[in-house]
Amino acid sequence: MKKNYKISAGLILILQVQLLSAQMFVNQIIIGNGGIYGNPSDHVTIATYDPESQITVTFGDVIRESIQDLIVYENFAYVTAEDSIVKFNIDTYEKAAAVYESNLHKLFYKSGLLYVSRRADINGAPADGIYLKVFNAEDLSLVASVEGISADAAGIMVECDTIYVAIYGEWTATEGKFAVIDNNFNLVREMNFGTDAVGIYDLYSDGSKIYSVNKSPYMAQTGSVTTYEIFTASYSTSIINHIVGKGAGISNNTLYLGLDYGIGSYDITTNQVIQQTIVPDPGSGNYIYIADAAFDEINNLFYVTITDYFSMGEGKIYNLSGNQTGIFEAGISAEAIDIDYRMNSFIREENNYVQVHLYPNPTIGFIHIQNEDITEVKVSDVSGKVVLKKNFDNQNNITIDLSGFPAGVYIININLRNNNYFCERIIKH
């Protein structure tokens, strides 16, 4: 699943509101449809599916014949479609910005920047030899072009001010490679993960490790997952004796990915397949495939688009038990889908400013909080369940240990003297 959060390492927030409670919820599902394969009059469309009303509404288009990727960050969706990068406001459903750029592939958002990988297309490799470009996410103006990446690039991850890019190469490639880029957009090194990592594609992270889903080459019966240790730059690759497709998401030490044309699960701590089939093969024997899938980690649901690329397309919803729980309109060739998560808050006006220094965020364990007169800290999971609660006697500097909790999204609520209050979303790796 292609999910991103806007979090800074050190966070200073001035609030004029008092948040009484907050809970994450799924606001909508955003679907990118490439249309009928080979039909130039059937172009890319963008739609929203509302899980409550169960209605799909098309709200935007890109006059191109295929879609490469779609990601959601806060109230915007970003799309790559052939030679166009387009930004949509998914509250007003209006096009917010667009820019032309050739050879587009995968997207990643981090701290106001939109990272875009590039690959060869029908017209050949990028003429400028650049396989990663960085854009300002506000107006899509070009920030940087990263030189030195050797071949077609796919998934992107940013951790600890370092950029990581999967280099899968052309269809004849026999090895998987991995680019490491510094925060000045200079290529530091390109690592060869070897033949076992051929087909390297989607990247996921838990903060200390990056996991690459390495798709099975054409006609191959195996794929793999590579684990890269961020702090030691070491790696290992585990072979999976199944046909491996794209990644679908990661949650609680479980990687969801395409297995044998369906979707299965993989334990990133033991490097073993947990379930071969959660979402079944929709009919690959009849050339019907899963086009894309997104895992909803709040409700433990898979949103899956299915197509034969020329005559039919539909969306299906599955739970973790593999039971189909719903359907939605998706269109033909809906090859990009992402989930719009929001925070549901109840707000009370507060006359006094509240200043809180909370860091690091994301964290692998400890959260440090600085503010005058802290009286209580409460941490809840995305369902609203309180998982930690501590009382303090008007302290100014405290540390909360989350190292024993599963990786995921949490809400931290801080009570201060004089009825002041602070609430923030945090990411635990």
C-alpha positions in Angstrom: 0.0 0.0 0.0 1.3 3.4 -0.9 0.6 5.4 2.3 2.5 8.6 3.5 2.4 10.8 6.6 3.6 14.4 7.1 5.7 14.2 10.2 8.8 16.2 11.1 11.7 15.1 13.3 11.3 17.9 15.7 7.8 19.4 16.0 6.9 22.9 17.3 3.2 23.6 17.1 1.3 26.6 18.2 -2.4 25.8 18.7 -5.4 28.0 19.4 -7.8 25.1 19.7 -8.2 22.4 22.3 -8.6 18.9 20.8 -10.7 16.8 23.1 -10.3 13.5 21.3 -9.0 12.3 18.0 -9.4 9.1 16.0 -8.1 8.0 12.6 -10.7 6.9 10.0 -11.0 6.1 6.3 -12.4 9.1 4.6 -12.5 7.7 1.0 -10.7 5.5 -1.4 -9.1 7.2 -4.5 -9.0 5.1 -7.7 -7.0 5.8 -10.8 -8.3 4.1 -14.0 -6.2 3.9 -17.1 -9.1 2.9 -19.4 -9.3 0.3 -22.2 -5.9 -0.8 -23.3 -5.0 0.4 -26.8 -8.0 2.8 -27.0 -6.7 6.4 -27.2 -10.2 7.8 -26.7 -10.5 6.1 -23.3 -8.2 8.2 -21.1 -7.2 8.2 -17.4 -10.0 9.1 -14.9 -9.8 9.6 -11.1 -12.6 8.6 -8.9 -13.6 8.5 -5.2 -15.3 5.6 -3.4 -17.1 6.5 -0.1 -17.1 3.4 2.2 -20.2 4.7 4.1 -22.4 5.4 1.1 -20.7 2.7 -1.1 -20.9 5.1 -4.0 -18.1 5.7 -6.6 -17.9 9.1 -8.3 -15.5 10.1 -11.0 -14.2 13.6 -10.4 -11.1 14.2 -12.6 -9.3 13.1 -15.7 -5.9 13.2 -17.4 -5.9 13.0 -21.2 -3.5 10.2 -21.3 -3.9 6.4 -22.0 -2.3 4.9 -19.0 -1.7 5.6 -15.3 1.5 4.7 -13.5 0.9 5.6 -9.9 -1.4 7.4 -7.4 -0.7 8.4 -3.8 -2.7 10.3 -1.2 -1.3 12.7 1.2 -3.6 14.7 3.5 -6.2 16.3 1.2 -4.4 15.8 -2.1 -3.9 13.0 -4.5 -0.9 12.9 -6.8 -1.0 11.0 -10.1 1.6 10.0 -12.7 0.1 9.3 -16.1 2.6 8.8 -19.0 4.0 12.3 -19.4 1.9 14.1 -16.8 2.1 14.6 -13.1 -1.2 15.9 -11.7 -2.3 17.0 -8.3 -5.9 16.9 -7.2 -7.6 18.5 -4.2 -9.7 15.6 -2.8 -11.8 17.8 -0.7 -13.0 20.0 -3.5 -12.3 17.4 -6.2 -10.5 20.0 -8.4 -7.3 19.9 -10.3 -4.7 21.8 -8.2 -1.6 21.6 -10.4 -0.1 19.8 -13.3 3.3 19.5 -15.0 4.7 17.6 -18.1 7.5 15.2 -17.6 8.4 12.1 -19.6 9.0 8.5 -18.6 7.1 8.7 -15.3 6.8 5.8 -12.9 6.3 5.6 -9.1 5.6 8.4 -6.5 6.6 9.1 -2.9 5.8 12.1 -0.7 8.0 13.3 2.2 8.2 16.7 3.9 6.7 18.8 1.1 8.6 17.0 -1.6 7.2 14.7 -4.3 9.7 12.1 -5.4 9.1 10.6 -8.9 11.0 7.6 -10.3 11.4 7.2 -14.1 11.8 4.3 -16.5 12.0 3.6 -20.2 8.7 3.8 -22.1 7.5 3.2 -25.7 9.8 6.0 -26.8 12.8 4.6 -25.0 14.8 5.6 -21.9 14.7 9.1 -20.5 16.6 11.3 -22.9 18.4 13.1 -20.1 19.5 9.9 -18.4 17.7 10.9 -15.1 15.8 8.2 -13.3 14.7 10.1 -10.2 13.3 13.7 -10.1 12.1 15.7 -7.1 9.3 18.2 -7.2 7.8 20.8 -4.9 4.6 19.2 -3.8 2.8 22.5 -3.6 3.1 23.7 -7.2 5.0 20.7 -8.8 8.0 22.9 -9.7 11.2 20.9 -10.2 13.5 20.9 -7.2 16.2 18.4 -8.2 17.3 15.8 -10.8 19.4 13.0 -9.3 22.2 12.0 -11.6 24.0 8.6 -11.7 21.2 6.1 -11.3 21.9 3.4 -13.9 18.6 2.1 -15.1 14.8 2.0 -14.7 13.6 2.9 -11.2 10.5 1.9 -9.3 9.7 2.2 -5.6 11.0 5.0 -3.4 11.5 5.4 0.4 12.9 8.2 2.5 14.3 7.5 6.0 16.7 9.5 8.2 17.3 12.2 5.5 18.3 9.5 3.0 16.5 8.5 -0.2 16.3 4.9 -1.3 15.3 3.8 -4.8 14.6 0.4 -6.2 16.4 -0.1 -9.6 14.8 -3.0 -11.5 16.2 -2.2 -14.9 14.8 -3.3 -18.2 12.7 -6.4 -18.8 15.9 -8.3 -19.6 17.6 -7.4 -16.3 19.0 -10.3 -14.2 19.8 -8.5 -11.0 18.1 -6.1 -8.6 19.8 -2.9 -7.6 19.3 -0.3 -4.9 20.3 3.4 -5.0 21.2 5.4 -1.9 20.9 9.2 -2.2 21.8 11.9 0.3 19.6 14.9 1.3 21.5 17.1 -1.2 20.2 14.7 -3.9 23.6 13.2 -4.7 23.9 9.5 -5.4 26.0 8.0 -2.6 26.2 4.5 -3.9 24.3 2.0 -6.0 24.2 -1.5 -4.4 23.8 -4.7 -6.4 21.5 -7.0 -4.5 22.2 -9.8 -6.9 20.2 -12.2 -9.0 18.0 -13.3 -6.1 16.6 -9.7 -6.0 15.8 -9.4 -9.7 12.4 -7.7 -10.2 12.9 -5.3 -7.2 9.9 -3.1 -7.2 7.9 -1.8 -4.1 9.7 -0.5 -1.0 8.3 -0.5 2.6 10.0 0.6 5.9 9.6 0.1 9.6 12.1 2.8 10.4 15.2 0.6 10.9 14.8 -1.7 7.9 13.6 -1.3 4.3 11.8 -4.2 2.7 11.7 -4.6 -1.1 9.1 -6.7 -2.9 10.9 -8.3 -5.8 8.4 -9.4 -8.5 8.8 -12.6 -10.3 10.3 -12.2 -13.8 8.3 -13.3 -16.8 7.6 -17.1 -16.7 9.5 -17.5 -13.3 7.9 -19.4 -10.5 9.7 -17.6 -7.6 10.2 -14.1 -6.3 11.7 -12.7 -3.2 11.8 -10.1 -0.4 15.1 -8.2 0.4 15.6 -6.8 3.9 18.0 -3.8 4.0 19.4 -2.6 7.4 19.4 1.2 7.4 22.0 1.7 10.1 24.5 -1.0 8.9 23.8 -0.9 5.1 23.7 -4.7 5.2 21.1 -6.7 3.4 19.7 -10.2 2.9 17.3 -11.7 0.3 14.7 -14.5 1.0 13.4 -16.5 -1.9 9.6 -17.0 -2.0 8.5 -20.2 -3.8 5.5 -18.5 -5.3 4.8 -16.1 -8.2 5.3 -12.7 -6.5 3.5 -9.6 -7.7 3.3 -6.0 -6.3 3.1 -5.1 -2.7 -0.2 -4.2 -1.1 0.8 -2.8 2.3 2.6 -3.4 5.6 1.2 -3.6 9.1 2.3 -5.1 12.4 5.4 -7.0 11.0 3.3 -8.4 8.2 3.9 -7.6 4.5 0.9 -8.1 2.2 1.9 -8.8 -1.4 0.9 -10.5 -4.6 1.3 -14.3 -4.4 0.2 -16.6 -7.2 -2.0 -13.9 -8.8 -3.9 -13.4 -5.5 -2.7 -11.6 -2.3 -1.0 -13.3 0.6 1.0 -12.4 3.7 4.6 -12.6 4.7 6.2 -12.3 8.1 9.1 -9.8 7.9 10.6 -11.1 11.2 10.8 -14.7 10.2 11.0 -14.2 6.4 8.3 -16.8 5.9 5.0 -16.8 4.0 2.1 -16.7 6.6 -0.8 -17.2 4.2 -0.4 -18.0 0.6 -3.9 -16.8 -0.2 -6.0 -14.2 1.5 -7.4 -12.6 -1.6 -7.9 -15.2 -4.3 -6.7 -15.2 -7.9 -9.6 -13.5 -9.7 -9.1 -15.6 -12.9 -5.6 -15.4 -14.3 -6.3 -18.5 -16.4 -8.8 -16.4 -18.2 -6.5 -13.3 -18.3 -8.3 -11.6 -15.4 -5.9 -10.1 -12.9 -5.6 -7.9 -9.9 -4.6 -4.5 -11.2 -3.8 -2.9 -7.8 -4.6 -3.3 -4.1 -4.5 -1.2 -1.0 -4.6 -2.4 2.6 -6.7 -0.5 5.1 -4.8 -1.0 8.3 -7.5 0.6 10.4 -10.3 -1.7 9.4 -8.1 -4.6 8.2 -9.6 -4.6 4.7 -8.2 -5.0 1.2 -9.5 -2.7 -1.6 -8.7 -4.6 -4.8 -9.2 -3.7 -8.4 -9.7 -6.5 -11.0 -9.6 -6.2 -14.8 -8.8 -7.9 -18.1 -7.6 -4.5 -19.4 -10.0 -4.4 -22.3 -13.6 -5.4 -21.5 -14.2 -5.5 -17.7 -13.1 -3.9 -14.5 -14.5 -4.0 -10.9 -13.5 -3.4 -7.3 -13.8 -5.9 -4.5 -13.3 -5.6 -0.7 -11.9 -8.5 1.4 -11.2 -8.9 5.1 -8.2 -10.6 6.6 -10.1 -13.9 6.7 -10.3 -13.8 2.9 -14.1 -13.2 2.9 -15.4 -10.7 0.3 -17.3 -8.0 2.2 -18.2 -5.6 -0.6 -17.8 -4.4 -4.1 -17.2 -1.0 -5.7 -17.1 0.5 -9.2 -13.6 0.8 -10.4 -13.6 0.9 -14.2 -11.3 -0.9 -16.7 -7.6 -0.9 -15.9 -7.8 0.7 -12.5 -4.1 0.2 -11.9 -3.7 2.7 -9.0 -5.5 2.9 -5.7 -4.8 4.6 -2.4 -6.6 5.3 0.9 -7.4 8.7 2.3 -7.0 8.5 6.0 -8.2 11.4 8.2 -8.2 12.4 11.8 -11.7 12.8 13.4 -11.4 15.5 16.1 -13.8 17.2 18.5 -12.7 20.7 19.0 -13.2 23.3 21.8 -12.1 26.9 21.5 -9.1 27.8 23.7 -8.1 31.4 24.4 -4.5 30.7 25.4 -1.8 29.4 23.0 -0.5 26.0 23.7 3.1 25.3 22.8 4.4 21.7 22.8 7.8 20.4 21.7 7.4 16.7 20.8 10.2 14.6 19.2 11.2 12.4 17.4 8.3 11.6 15.2 8.4 9.0 13.7 10.0 7.1 16.5 11.4 3.6 17.1 10.6 3.9 20.8 11.0 7.0 22.9 9.0 10.2 22.6 10.3 13.3 24.4 7.8 16.0 25.4 8.7 19.5 26.5 6.1 21.9 27.9 5.3 23.7 31.1 2.9 22.0 33.5 2.3 18.6 32.0 -0.3 16.7 34.1 -1.3 13.7 31.9 -0.2 11.9 28.8 -2.5 9.4 27.1 -1.7 7.3 24.0 -4.4 5.7 21.9 -4.3 3.4 18.9 -6.2 4.2 15.7 -9.4 2.6 17.0 -9.4 4.9 20.0 -8.3 2.3 22.5 -6.1 3.8 25.2 -2.8 1.8 25.3 -0.8 4.0 27.7 -1.8 6.5 30.4 0.6 8.4 32.8 0.0 11.2 35.3 2.5 13.9 36.1 2.9 16.6 38.7 3.2 19.7 36.5 6.4 18.5 34.9 8.2 20.3 32.1 10.2 17.5 30.4 9.1 13.9 30.1 9.9 10.8 28.1 7.3 8.2 27.0 8.5 4.7 26.0 6.6 3.2 23.1 9.2 0.5 22.3 7.0 -2.3 23.5 4.1 -1.4 21.2 3.5 -2.7 17.7 4.5 -0.5 14.7 1.7 1.7 13.5 -0.2 5.0 14.0 -1.0 6.3 17.4 -2.6 9.5 18.9 -0.9 11.2 21.8 -3.1 13.4 24.0 -1.3 15.7 26.5 -3.2 17.4 29.4 -1.6 20.6 30.8 -2.4 22.8 33.8 -5.2 25.3 33.5 -7.2 22.9 31.3 -5.0 23.3 28.3 -4.6 20.4 25.9 -2.6 19.1 23.0 -3.2 16.3 20.5 -0.9 14.9 17.8 -0.6 11.9 15.5 2.6 9.9 15.9 4.2 7.1 13.9 5.8 4.1 15.7 8.3 2.1 13.7 
